[in-house]
Amino acid sequence: MRISELAERCGMPLPTVKYYLREGLLMPGVATSATSATYDDRHVRRLGLVRALAAQGLPLEKIKTVVELVDNPRDDLFVELGHAIAALPPYVEGSTGPDYPRARRLLEHLGQIYDPRFAAVAQLEHALAALETAGLRMGHRRIDAYGRHVRAIAELDLELLPTDSREITVEAAVLGTALYEPVLTAMRRLAHQHLAARMFGSGDLPTTGDDPAPNDHQEQQ
Amino acid sequence: MRISELAERCGMPLPTVKYYLREGLLMPGVATSATSATYDDRHVRRLGLVRALAAQGLPLEKIKTVVELVDNPRDDLFVELGHAIAALPPYVEGSTGPDYPRARRLLEHLGQIYDPRFAAVAQLEHALAALETAGLRMGHRRIDAYGRHVRAIAELDLELLPTDSREITVEAAVLGTALYEPVLTAMRRLAHQHLAARMFGSGDLPTTGDDPAPNDHQEQQ
């Protein structure tokens, strides 16, 4: 398709698509003449990735990091995924020291393999340090339950990750990390609301069908 | 204790404590003379709340909203909690329309009680719309699994919520929402890393003790 058709199919203004092309966020099309080129599904997917990351508030330079990783494969898919995910927010400064004692303790308690060079370890350390600052401590019961349920969520994420090609896998992993985090945090707030409505009582909330909550307790055993 | 002792106990600079006092974020102490006042554990807890929310990037005006809700109890604890949580980021604009079709569909599928006036519904709608923009769709399998595991996490959150007083409950609910979200998202990224290291192979990661992961599959049944 032509660039104008690409823009239309993605529902984006043509100048934006051209801008992404100039900035190297969208890979060039295949030239069909001196002044025109043709684009395909890879370009549609790439624009979806760039737009989704931009909508999450990622600065262009960080989106460029992700895109360059997707376009320049490394030997090790695992390392590549790590670098791509590290380009996503939150951007944590190393104020907690280089050895991440709180994060290590939690990860070792859960028996998880981790690479301290990856950004998520610093993010976890920062989040646990913020808890301490507020006078809270994450006890073993919470660590175990969060660890178990988050692991189950992550297992499904990986199971549903497309494996058509290395490029598609890395793109989907980045999108899935960036886009499902706000879904999960909103779902947790709404689960609190649902449970609190029943605990503390509440006026006139719309109830939606039967409530399957009682069965959930089985899972906690 | 005196204000200087309060600042020391919280590890905060005295001018910051005085600033929070002037801005109404910290409630006044009990006057002991024309020029001095005494402070107690409530002030220590309040400074912890204000500092934790500020560290999450909340603007002072939003922190003030939370603090005013804590200090001015309403009839309905449930409604009060909803308003306090709504003061937390992300701040979503109503660009998706007032009826939140995607969020409603998900919540009704899960059989959850919800109040569409509460901010988390708009946040969920916004997050689901962002998925669609990127060409992704949250299928029933993912909705069911996320719903089940997030609900279990939320049940534990409410179980561990202190109920000493209404003020302590609301403060802890706000803190728990704001501070455990980054813990959960970092834990999910690290669970991905743990699982991906085993799926895709990886060079020289430190392994930490025995890996209990195989048992987790039982939970998915």
Chai-1 contact restraints between the chains, C-beta under 6 A:
chainA,res_idxA,chainB,res_idxB,connection_type,confidence,min_distance_angstrom,max_distance_angstrom,comment,restraint_id
A,G48,B,A134,contact,1.0,0.0,6.0,A-B,restraint_1
A,G48,B,G135,contact,1.0,0.0,6.0,A-B,restraint_2
A,A52,B,A134,contact,1.0,0.0,6.0,A-B,restraint_3
A,A55,B,A130,contact,1.0,0.0,6.0,A-B,restraint_4
A,L77,B,F200,contact,1.0,0.0,6.0,A-B,restraint_5
A,F78,B,A196,contact,1.0,0.0,6.0,A-B,restraint_6
A,F78,B,A197,contact,1.0,0.0,6.0,A-B,restraint_7
A,F78,B,F200,contact,1.0,0.0,6.0,A-B,restraint_8
A,F78,B,S202,contact,1.0,0.0,6.0,A-B,restraint_9
A,E108,B,T208,contact,1.0,0.0,6.0,A-B,restraint_10
A,G111,B,G209,contact,1.0,0.0,6.0,A-B,restraint_11
A,G111,B,D210,contact,1.0,0.0,6.0,A-B,restraint_12
A,G111,B,D211,contact,1.0,0.0,6.0,A-B,restraint_13
A,G111,B,P212,contact,1.0,0.0,6.0,A-B,restraint_14
A,Q112,B,H194,contact,1.0,0.0,6.0,A-B,restraint_15
A,I113,B,H194,contact,1.0,0.0,6.0,A-B,restraint_16
A,I113,B,A197,contact,1.0,0.0,6.0,A-B,restraint_17
A,I113,B,L205,contact,1.0,0.0,6.0,A-B,restraint_18
A,I113,B,T207,contact,1.0,0.0,6.0,A-B,restraint_19
A,Y114,B,L190,contact,1.0,0.0,6.0,A-B,restraint_20
A,D115,B,L205,contact,1.0,0.0,6.0,A-B,restraint_21
A,A120,B,A186,contact,1.0,0.0,6.0,A-B,restraint_22
A,A120,B,R189,contact,1.0,0.0,6.0,A-B,restraint_23
A,A120,B,L190,contact,1.0,0.0,6.0,A-B,restraint_24
A,Q123,B,A186,contact,1.0,0.0,6.0,A-B,restraint_25
A,L124,B,A186,contact,1.0,0.0,6.0,A-B,restraint_26
A,A127,B,P182,contact,1.0,0.0,6.0,A-B,restraint_27
A,A127,B,V183,contact,1.0,0.0,6.0,A-B,restraint_28
A,A127,B,A186,contact,1.0,0.0,6.0,A-B,restraint_29
A,A130,B,A55,contact,1.0,0.0,6.0,A-B,restraint_30
A,A130,B,L179,contact,1.0,0.0,6.0,A-B,restraint_31
A,L131,B,L179,contact,1.0,0.0,6.0,A-B,restraint_32
A,A134,B,G48,contact,1.0,0.0,6.0,A-B,restraint_33
A,A134,B,A52,contact,1.0,0.0,6.0,A-B,restraint_34
A,A134,B,L175,contact,1.0,0.0,6.0,A-B,restraint_35
A,G135,B,G48,contact,1.0,0.0,6.0,A-B,restraint_36
A,A145,B,L156,contact,1.0,0.0,6.0,A-B,restraint_37
A,H149,B,H149,contact,1.0,0.0,6.0,A-B,restraint_38
A,H149,B,A152,contact,1.0,0.0,6.0,A-B,restraint_39
A,H149,B,I153,contact,1.0,0.0,6.0,A-B,restraint_40
A,V150,B,M187,contact,1.0,0.0,6.0,A-B,restraint_41
A,V150,B,R188,contact,1.0,0.0,6.0,A-B,restraint_42
A,V150,B,A191,contact,1.0,0.0,6.0,A-B,restraint_43
A,R151,B,A191,contact,1.0,0.0,6.0,A-B,restraint_44
A,R151,B,D216,contact,1.0,0.0,6.0,A-B,restraint_45
A,A152,B,H149,contact,1.0,0.0,6.0,A-B,restraint_46
A,A152,B,E219,contact,1.0,0.0,6.0,A-B,restraint_47
A,I153,B,H149,contact,1.0,0.0,6.0,A-B,restraint_48
A,A154,B,R188,contact,1.0,0.0,6.0,A-B,restraint_49
A,A154,B,A191,contact,1.0,0.0,6.0,A-B,restraint_50
A,A154,B,H192,contact,1.0,0.0,6.0,A-B,restraint_51
A,A154,B,L195,contact,1.0,0.0,6.0,A-B,restraint_52
A,L156,B,A145,contact,1.0,0.0,6.0,A-B,restraint_53
A,L158,B,L195,contact,1.0,0.0,6.0,A-B,restraint_54
A,L175,B,A134,contact,1.0,0.0,6.0,A-B,restraint_55
A,L179,B,A130,contact,1.0,0.0,6.0,A-B,restraint_56
A,L179,B,L131,contact,1.0,0.0,6.0,A-B,restraint_57
A,E181,B,T185,contact,1.0,0.0,6.0,A-B,restraint_58
A,P182,B,A127,contact,1.0,0.0,6.0,A-B,restraint_59
A,V183,B,A127,contact,1.0,0.0,6.0,A-B,restraint_60
A,T185,B,E181,contact,1.0,0.0,6.0,A-B,restraint_61
A,A186,B,A120,contact,1.0,0.0,6.0,A-B,restraint_62
A,A186,B,Q123,contact,1.0,0.0,6.0,A-B,restraint_63
A,A186,B,L124,contact,1.0,0.0,6.0,A-B,restraint_64
A,A186,B,A127,contact,1.0,0.0,6.0,A-B,restraint_65
A,M187,B,V150,contact,1.0,0.0,6.0,A-B,restraint_66
A,R188,B,V150,contact,1.0,0.0,6.0,A-B,restraint_67
A,R188,B,A154,contact,1.0,0.0,6.0,A-B,restraint_68
A,R189,B,A120,contact,1.0,0.0,6.0,A-B,restraint_69
A,L190,B,Y114,contact,1.0,0.0,6.0,A-B,restraint_70
A,L190,B,A120,contact,1.0,0.0,6.0,A-B,restraint_71
A,A191,B,V150,contact,1.0,0.0,6.0,A-B,restraint_72
A,A191,B,R151,contact,1.0,0.0,6.0,A-B,restraint_73
A,A191,B,A154,contact,1.0,0.0,6.0,A-B,restraint_74
A,H192,B,A154,contact,1.0,0.0,6.0,A-B,restraint_75
A,H194,B,Q112,contact,1.0,0.0,6.0,A-B,restraint_76
A,H194,B,I113,contact,1.0,0.0,6.0,A-B,restraint_77
A,L195,B,A154,contact,1.0,0.0,6.0,A-B,restraint_78
A,L195,B,L158,contact,1.0,0.0,6.0,A-B,restraint_79
A,A196,B,F78,contact,1.0,0.0,6.0,A-B,restraint_80
A,A197,B,I113,contact,1.0,0.0,6.0,A-B,restraint_81
A,F200,B,L77,contact,1.0,0.0,6.0,A-B,restraint_82
A,F200,B,F78,contact,1.0,0.0,6.0,A-B,restraint_83
A,S202,B,F78,contact,1.0,0.0,6.0,A-B,restraint_84
A,L205,B,I113,contact,1.0,0.0,6.0,A-B,restraint_85
A,L205,B,D115,contact,1.0,0.0,6.0,A-B,restraint_86
A,T207,B,I113,contact,1.0,0.0,6.0,A-B,restraint_87
A,T208,B,E108,contact,1.0,0.0,6.0,A-B,restraint_88
A,G209,B,G111,contact,1.0,0.0,6.0,A-B,restraint_89
A,D210,B,G111,contact,1.0,0.0,6.0,A-B,restraint_90
A,D211,B,G111,contact,1.0,0.0,6.0,A-B,restraint_91
A,P212,B,G111,contact,1.0,0.0,6.0,A-B,restraint_92
A,D216,B,R151,contact,1.0,0.0,6.0,A-B,restraint_93
A,E219,B,A152,contact,1.0,0.0,6.0,A-B,restraint_94
